Amino acid sequence: MYNITMNTITKTCLYCKKEFNNNRTSTKRSYPCFISPKQFENQKTCSRNCACAFRIANRKVIVCPTCNKDFQVIYSRNKFCSQKCANVVLAKLNKLNTERRIKISIKLKGSSNGNWQGGITPINENIRHTVEYKLWRESVFKRDAYTCMLCSKKNGLGKTVILNADHIKPFAHYPALRYEIDNGRTLCVSCHRKTDTYGFKSNKKLI
């Protein structure tokens, strides 16, 4: 029924030193099963258990780029000795990304933008689309651990919660406090709508 023929290739396991081949035919299979020669060429051990034991026995020693300490790794993709050292590099990268975002934002503002129409966008709406405002929102969310400060709702466990960064003192009436992190708090949409400063409620409160 099956007309599959392939040469059997034999190798020696690097861990247990037993011989194994590319023939994977067993009593559970009613057809011949072989590993291709190209795939079998990269196989160094006879089983998964031997592969794991071989990796542990042949750990590589590399130097952490942050603290310059030697440490052993099982997988070559590990570059840092600890999460603390990795966070140092990530913090530097985040700072560079933030500076790059601000530079790009400055280049695309006003008449230098291809979609500029003479400055018809309202000032308050224009500010809400700046990089500085987006960075302020991100900082407020991170400080509050992406959790609503009134009802403690947050994303997870199959639930999706839309969060807003709310200005405690209204955005329109306190320009000097627009980018102050202490003037912000994380709220879900339902809690945000109940506040006295949501939408045009702040205007009525001043009257």
KADA-V240435 format. One record per backbone hydrogen bond with DSSP energy under -1.0 kcal/mol. NH is the residue of the N-H (numbers start at 1). CO is the residue of the C=O. E is the energy in kcal/mol with one decimal. If there is no record, write none. Layout:
NH,CO,E + NH,CO,E
This chain:
11,20,-3.1 + 13,18,-3.2 + 14,44,-1.9 + 17,13,-1.2 + 20,11,-2.6 + 22,9,-1.1 + 24,33,-3.3 + 35,22,-2.4 + 40,36,-2.9 + 41,37,-1.6 + 51,47,-1.8 + 52,48,-2.5 + 53,49,-2.2 + 54,50,-2.4 + 55,51,-2.0 + 56,52,-2.1 + 57,53,-2.3 + 58,54,-1.4 + 60,73,-2.3 + 62,71,-2.3 + 64,69,-2.7 + 68,64,-1.8 + 71,62,-2.3 + 73,60,-2.6 + 78,75,-1.6 + 86,82,-1.6 + 87,83,-2.4 + 88,84,-1.2 + 89,85,-1.2 + 90,86,-2.3 + 91,87,-2.3 + 92,88,-1.4 + 93,89,-2.2 + 94,90,-2.6 + 95,91,-1.9 + 96,92,-2.1 + 97,93,-2.5 + 98,94,-2.2 + 99,95,-2.3 + 100,96,-2.3 + 101,97,-2.3 + 102,98,-1.9 + 103,99,-2.1 + 104,100,-2.3 + 105,101,-2.1 + 106,102,-2.1 + 107,103,-1.9 + 108,104,-1.5 + 109,106,-1.0 + 112,109,-1.4 + 113,110,-1.9 + 116,113,-1.6 + 126,122,-2.4 + 127,123,-2.3 + 128,124,-1.5 + 129,126,-1.0 + 130,127,-1.7 + 134,130,-1.8 + 135,131,-2.7 + 136,132,-1.8 + 137,133,-2.2 + 138,134,-2.3 + 139,135,-2.1 + 140,136,-2.1 + 141,137,-2.5 + 142,138,-2.4 + 143,139,-2.2 + 144,140,-2.0 + 145,142,-1.1 + 146,141,-3.0 + 148,153,-2.8 + 149,186,-2.9 + 152,148,-1.4 + 156,159,-2.1 + 159,156,-1.7 + 164,187,-3.6 + 166,185,-2.9 + 168,183,-3.1 + 174,170,-1.4 + 177,174,-1.5 + 178,175,-1.2 + 183,180,-1.2 + 184,181,-1.7 + 185,166,-1.7 + 187,164,-2.7 + 189,162,-1.2 + 192,188,-2.4 + 193,189,-2.0 + 195,192,-1.1 + 201,198,-2.1 + 204,200,-1.5 + 205,201,-1.9 + 206,202,-1.3 + 207,203,-1.1
